């Protein structure tokens, strides 16, 4: 079989499977389960690089393969999958549907541009140094896994309180802003130990909130 097979790619593939599972759920209108799957994608992606770096004798081809499959899976997990969630959530009139189409399209294209650029720069960086990356250019696509569930939770709470369709439009606008931030030339620090703990606390809070609403 073609490809490279070892433990360093397992989490990447599990993340892709979670995205496919989530797509089947959003197709059935099960938004919360889809959001849980999206958060699972983010969790697996958070640790796949750390797992890969534990193998010290990786060849250059194995490293490049890891970069490529990680980005390909990220397009699925944090591009196509969230775009489907956005389109389903932003139901309503013509304006809302138009914004949903625009937002979903921008999210996918923004993810593709960002990940393609990342592949080029990361491959060059690894040829120059073995040090771990400390920051990113633009908003990492994996941010979807936290921002979108949080935005949906806020939408649900606000909509129940005020009974207004305006929050669907707000949700679409958030998706558009995420897509723009994907390709913005800004430095964003890579989360360290404390940052990862904070993300974990945020994830637990969001999950609890989604269960309650």
Helices and strands as residue ranges (DSSP letters): G 7-9, H 10-27, H 31-53, H 60-75, I 76-80, H 81-89, H 94-128, E 135-137, G 141-143, H 144-162, H 166-182, E 187-189, H 193-212
